[in-house]
């Protein structure tokens, strides 16, 4: 029996190839949707990471001490041990210690304090325009503008005194509080990359009214250790190394952030942990959620369209083989033999196309991802095949349903050349599709919620209903036009119109054509809307250059 079915496939290989291609389209769409979703999620994560600000690439543990609470005003700087334990257990981060004391004595005004700062590995991130880097106790680096205003050069000395804010004065001022510290200008600096991640979230070089000139005085840890201080803000900054914020490490990074939050909540109140990385991860999750809603909406109409085409193709082929099936039934073949000979040819072609579709869908996504998301990759996974059995089963059901009349009809009906009209059942099926499309479309239009569950089928049902309604409306119009053309003596047009309007499968073919065009138009509109939405989001709701307004959101 198998060899007989294979011989039938070979003798009608054109039809078999057509069915295999249609089945491949259905399964490839079902495979490509989750595969493309993986690639899109990786692209979303890579794009968000590449454009993330410094605040979302760093983490910091802070602790502020006040001399009023210390046994000695010159007690040494002690970075929080719990902070080191909290942060240094993370992999993929470079950590820098820093400490800062507000001072007065360098600027001519006491409206704002001079930031007296120690930061680890400082000289590697500054350009010295004069002098040398920090070497010993008492050495400091000052900014170019400050050096010009105060007429200071390397080797000069000046004094700084720790300060405390006097909130009773109007406007508030910073009063000296402690013994002055004599300092020597070792060098004059210029920041090479003031916005780089190394500087963390401290805003050392931000200037303005009420802030200061944006040129802190940098020194060594030993200098701060021997100075009488008021408040000392200590911090351990974690800077993500290249590859740490990678699309393949997001799950591990999210777990680390949750662990840090839980640990920090159990620590003393004086230690504060802060990071913008969770905000970056949340934004990536929002992009992933949007992709999970959009991609299946495009895949479902393609699968249904392919199954509808398989139904029509197999149905027309079965009508052409009715005489063969009548002979099989006439000889009294058992029911399973009759079913196998009737459906085996179509099922073999559909199964072959389904297997090819599993590979074609992934290869298609690989090519698209390489073109649209260079350097990100599509990360093939077996999870991309989870909907392939569903699409293959739908194609098989469509193939069997198309031959239902040939499978259950008696010999006398199979021998008829003109198939009996089944208009009631067809009209009922079309009515069900239209009602479902109206219900799903109305629910989506009236609801503010995104497409979920059965709502994902709303676009597919609307497209199919549109094709069926168009076919129902067109054929009577074609028949009326043909009759009018016959009355005007246009015999060729009249015969063509009458042949089209009275052919049993013309309505289904036209519905297929309308559905195909609607799916293509829907996909094009979706892509264009998504592109315009990204433009609007990138420009913060403003109209992008070139006059393209995009949708308002």
N, C-alpha and C positions, 0 to 999 in steps of 0.2 A: 504493500500500500504506500509506503514511504517513497519507493522508487517511482510509483505511478504519479504521485503528487509532484515529485521533483521533475518528472518528464512534462507534466502540465505547466509547471513554472517555466521550464525552458522553452516550451513551444509558444507560450505567451509571455516572453521575457520583457517585452516592452511595457505591458501592464504591470508586471511584477516589479520592474525597476521603478515605475511611477509610484507604486504603493510603498516601496522601500524608502524612496526619497521623502514621501509625505510622512511616513512614520519616523524617519530620521529627523525631520523638521520638528515634529511634536516632542520627541524625546530630547533633542538638542536644545529646544527652548526650555524644557523642564530642568535640564542639566545646567544650561548657561545662566539661568536666573540665580541660583545659589552660588555658582562659581563666580559670576560677575559681582554678586553681592560681597563676596570675600575680597575681590580685587578693589571694589569701590570703598569698602571699609578700610582697607590698607591705605588707599589713596587719601581718604578723609583724614586718617590719623597722621600720615606723612605731611599733608598740607598744613594741618593745625600745628604740628610740631615745628615745621619750618618757619611759620609766621608768628610763633608764640613770642610774646615780650619776655624780657629778662625776668620779670616777676614770676613767670610761670615755668621757669627753667631752674629755679633755685629753691632752697629751703634753708631755714635759719633757726637756731636755738638762742634765745636772748635771756640775759639776766642783768638787772640793774641793782647796784649796791649804793648805799648812801653812807657817807662818813659819819653821820650822826648815829648810825646803828652799828658802827664798827668800833672795836676797842681802841684802835689807833688810827689817826687820820692819814698815816702813810703806810697802812698795811698793804702788802703786795697784791698784785692783780691775780686772782685765782679764777680761772675759767671753770665753769660748772662741770664737775666730774660726771654728773648725771647726763649733762648735755653731750659729753663725749661718748658715753655709753649708748645714748639714745641715737646719735647720728653716725658714729663711726662704724656701726655694724652694717650700714648700707653699702652695697657694692655699686660701683659705677659713678661715684661722686668724689670730687676733690674738695677737701675741707680747709678753710682758712679761718684763723682766729683774728679777732679785732677787738679793740677797746677804745673808748672815747670819753673825754672829759671836757666840759665847757670851761673856757678860760677867758680872761680879759687881759689887756696890756699891750696887745699888738695893734688893734684897730683904734682909731681916734674916738670912736663912740662906743658906748656900752649898751646900745639898743639891742644888739645881737651879740652872742658870744663867739669867740674864735674856737673852732672845733679842733681840739688837740687829740690826734688819732694815732694809734698803733694798728698796723695791718700786716699780717704775715705775707712774705714774698712780695713786698711793695715795689722794690726797685725794678723788678722785671716788667712792671706795667706802667712805668713812668718814663718820660724822656727828660733827661737832665740837660738843661741849657747852660748850666754853669755849675762848677764845683763837683762834688762826688756824692756817692750814696751814703746812707747811714752806716756808721761803724761802731760808735761807742755811746756811753751814757752822756746825755746832754746834747747829742746831735739832733738837728731837725732839718726838714725840707720845707721850703715855702714856695708858693706859687709865683709866677712871673708878675702878675699884676700887683700882688701884695709887695713883692720886692721893689718894684718901681715906685709905688706909692710911699713906702716907708724908707726908700733909699737904702736897701740892704743888699749886701753882696756876700758871697761865701767867705767865712771867717769872722763876720760881724756877730755881735752878741746882743741879746735882748732878753727880757724877762716876761714870763707868763704866770698868772695867778689863777688858781681855780676859782670859779664863780658860782654864784647861786642866784636864781631869779628872785627879784624883789617885786612881788605882785602888788604891794601897797602903793608903789610909785605909779604915777600917771604921766606918760605911758610907762609900762613896766620896764625896768632896767635890770642889768646883771651886775651885782655887787661882788667885789673880790672877797674871798673867804678862805684865808690860808696864807702860808708863806710863799713869796714869789720864788719861781724856779728860773735860774739863769740858764739860758740855752745858747747854743752856737749854730749859726747857719752853715750846714755842711754843703748844701746845694740848692739850686733853684730848679723847679720842675715844671713840666707841661704834660698834662694827661694825654696819652696817645689815643686811647679809646674810652672816653668817659662813660659810655653806655654799655660797655662789655659786661658779660655776666660775672666777671671777677669781682666787680665792685658791689655785687649783691643789690640789696634794696635800701642802702643807706643814703643814697642821694648826696654823696660828698661834693659833687661839682654843680649842684643846683643853686642858682643865685636868684636874688630878687629882694623886694622890700620885705622886711621882717625875717629874712632868711640869712642874708649875709652875702659876701662876695663869691661864694662857691669855691674857695680855695683853702681847704683845711691845712693845718700845720701837722705834718707827719713826723713821727718820732719812733723810738725803739720802746720795747716793752720794759727794759731796764729803766728808762727815763720816767715812765709813768709809775713804775714801782717805787721810786725814791721821791716822788712828788706828793705833797699834801693835796688831796683831792676832795671834791664835794660829792658829786654823783659820778659813778663810773658805769657806762653802758657797755657790757661785754657781750660778744656774739660769736657763734660758730656758724659760718656760712657753708652750705653744701652746694657746689656747682656741678651740674650734670656734665659728665664727660661725653665726648662724641660717641654715639651709639647707645648711650644709656636710655635716652628717650626715643626708643625705636619701636616700630609697629609690632615687632615680635616680642617685646618685653613689657607691653602695657599691662598684662594681667599681673605679672610679678611686681611691677611698679605700683599698681593699685593696691595690692596686698600689703606692700611695704608702707604705703601712706596710711592705710587703715590701722596697721600695727602701731605706727608712730603716734597717730591721734589717740589711740587707746592708752598707750604708755604715757603720753604727755598729760592726759587727764588724771592720771594717778600720781603725778609728781607734785612737788611743792609749787605754790602759787607764784613764787618769784621767778620760776623758769617758764618761759613762753616759747612755744614752737609754732612756726608759721611757714606756710609754703603756698605758692600759687599753682603747684602741680595738680592738686585735686580739681581746680577750676579748668585746667587744660583737659584733664581726663573727662570731666563732665561735658565739656564742649564736644569732645570726640564722640562721646556716647550719644549726644543729641544728633550729630551727623549720621551716626550708624543707625539710629532709630528712623531718621527720615529716609535713608536708603532702603531699609527693610520694608517700608511702606510702598515706595515707588517701583522698585524692581519687579516684585511679583505682579503688580498691576499691569505691567507690560507683557509679562510672560504668559499669564492666563489666557488672554485673547489669542495669542499665537497658537497655544496648544489646542484650544477649542476650534480655531479656524482649520488647523491641520486635520483634526478628527472629523470635522464636517466635510472636508474635501475627501478624506478617506471613505466616508460614508457614501458620498456621491459616486466616487470612482468605482468602488466595489459593487454598488447597486447597479450601475450601468453594465459592468462586466458580468454580473450574475444574470441580468436579463439576456445577454448574448449567449449564455451557456445553459439556458433553460432546457434546450433539447437534450443536452448531455445529461443533465440532472433528471429529466423525465425518463430517459432510458434506464438510469440507475434505479429509479423508483419503480419502474415497470418490471424489472427483474426481481423485485422483492428483496432488495438488499436490506440488511438490518439497519436499525436507525443510526447506530454509531458509524457504520460504514458510509451511510448516506451523508451524515454530517461531516465526516472527515473529508470525503471527496468534494463536498460543496464548499467547505471553508478552508481546507488545508492549503490550497494554493494561495489564498489571501493571507492566511495566518503565517505561513512561512516567510512571505515577502515582508509582512509587517514586523515580525520578530527580527529578521535580518536588518531591517532599517533601524529598529530600536537599539540593537547592539551597536551599530555604526553611529547612532545619534549620541550615545554616551561618550564616545571619543570625540566626535565632531563638536559637541557643545563645549567641551573643555578646551579643545584646540582653538575654537573661535574666540573664546574668552581670553586665552593666552595672547592671541594676536591683537585683539582690541585693547587689552590692558597694556601691552608693550607700546602701542601707538598713543594711547591716551594718558597712561600713567607711567612714563619711562622712569626706570630706576626703582619702582615700587614692587613690581612683580605681582602675580596673581595667586600664589601660594595654593596650588592644586591640593584638594583634600577629598577623601572619600565621602564627606558630607555633601559634596556637590551632587552625588548620585541619589540622594534620599528621595527625590521626587521622580526619578526616572521610572521606577516600577509603576507609579500612578499614571504617568503619561503613556507608558507602553500598554497598560491595562485599558486605558481609555481608547487608544487606537484599536486594540483587539475587539473591544466591545462595539466600537463603531463599525468595524469590518463584519462582525457577526450580525449586528442589527440590520445592516444593509441587505443581508441575504435571508432575513427571517421568512420572507414569503416563499422563497425557493426551498427552504428547509421543511416547512410544514404544509405546503400546498399539495393537493393530490395530483395524480398524473394528468388528469384532464385539464386542470388549470395550467400546469407547466407547459402543456403542448400548445396553448394559445399564444399567438404572436403578439397580441395586444394585451398588456397587463391590465387587470381590473383596477378601476379607479378606487382609491381609498381616501376620498376627500374628507370624510368626517374625522377620521383619526388624524390626518395631516392638519386639518384646521384646528383640531383640539390641541395638538402639540404646539402649533404656532401660537395659539392663544395663551397657552401656559408660559411660553417663552416671553411673550409680550408683557403678560401680567407680572412675571418675575422681574423683568427689566424695569417696569414702571415702579414696582415696590422698592427694588434695590436703589434705583436712581433717586426716588423721592426721599428715601431714608438718608442717603448720602447728602442730598441737597439741603435737607432740613436740619441735619445733625451737624454740630460743630466738631465732632470727633473725627479723627482720621480713619481711613479705610482699615478695617480689621475683620478677621473671620470671613463670613459670607460676603461682607461688603467688598472684598477684593474682587468678587465676580461681577460687580456692578458694571464696570466698563465693558467687559466681555458680553454680558447679557444685552446691554444697550446696543452694542455694535451688531450682534446677531439679530435682535429685534428690528433694528433699522433696515437690515438687509431683507428680512422677510416681509416687512410692510412695504418696502419699495418694490419688491417683486410682485406682491399682490396688487399694488396700484398700477404698475407699469403694463402688465399683460393685457388688462382690459383696454387700456389706452392704445396699445399697439394693435389690438384687434379692431378697434373702432377706426383707427387710422388706415388699416389695411382695407377695410370695407369702403371707406371713402375713396381711397386710391383706386380700387376696382371700379367704382362708379365713374371716376374721371378717366378711366382707360389706361392707367399706369399699371399694367399687368405684372411686371417684374417686382415692383415694390409691394403690390398687393399680395402676390404669392409668398414672398419672403415674410411679410408681416403675419399672414395667416399661418404659415408653417411655424413661426416662432411662438405665436400666441397660443397655438393648440398643441404644441409638443409637450408631453407630460413633464419632462425634466427642465423645461426652460425657466420656470420660476425658481427652481433650486439653484440652477447655474447663475442666474442673475443675482440671487441672494448671496451666493458665494462671491461674486464679483464685487458687490457693494460692500460686503463684510471685509474683503481684502483691502479695498481702497480705504475703508474707515479705519482699519487697524494701522495701515501705513500713515494715514493722516494723524491719528491719535498719537502714534509714536513720535512723529515729527513735532507736533505741538508740545508734547511732554518735554522733549529735549530742548526746544526753544524756550519754553517757560522756565525750565530749570536753569538754563544759561542766563536768562534775564534776571531771575531771582538771585543768582550768585553775584551778578553785577550790582544789583541794588544793595545787597548785603555788604559787598565790598566797599561801596561808596556811602554806606551809612544811611540809606534811604534817599540820598540826593540823586539827581539825574546825572548819569555818567556822561563823559565826553562823547560828542558825536550825535547828541540828540536822542539817543535811545533811552526812553524813559523806563521801560520794563514795568512789570506789575507793581502796584502799590501793595505794601504789606504792613 
